[in-house]
């Protein structure tokens, strides 16, 4: 499975929270970016993010002067950050659950940024659909658990651990199927509501 570190954009610079929104816009235009990560004030502080939506919704829409508005006034902080080892499917789920379009990849320090475009264009979800991989992994885990228990005994710790792997995979598959069913039901309810 591909990870956040496999699809992230590493060309990331930060901006200070005391910079003006005009500075952030200039940086976005120069680099053709849709967001800029806001620096931490100190090592224990959280990173922030300022996006094009923050600027449009909180500055432009109210006619505010971007030369007078500071980044810290409109940024999101703390922002949701990704672990570089997080699987792409889980990144996508985190984005969907929180309405995100991008998030920084952080492990002690800023490593990069992942956007929905990165998920779409750089990941292998078309070639390696997660549901198919999970079903295959489940069958392998069942075979391994059966073999392990036959060799080590059904009451051994190794046998119990092998079946825990099977249960984890079954739970993940059930979770994915439940999300799909729920989404379909919600879509049908919305279509019905709109047809009235």
Buried (B, 14 or more C-beta within 10 A) or exposed (E): BBBBBBBBBEEBEBBEBEBBBBBBBBBBEEEEBBBBBBBBEEEEEEBBBBBBEBBEEBBEEEEBEBEEBBBBBBBBBEBBBBBBEBBBBBBBBBBEEEEBEBBBBBEEEBBBBBBBEBBEEBBEBEEEEBEEEBEEBBEEBBEBBBEBBEEBEEEEEEBBEBBEBBEEBBEBBEEBEEEEEEEEEEEEEEEEEEEE
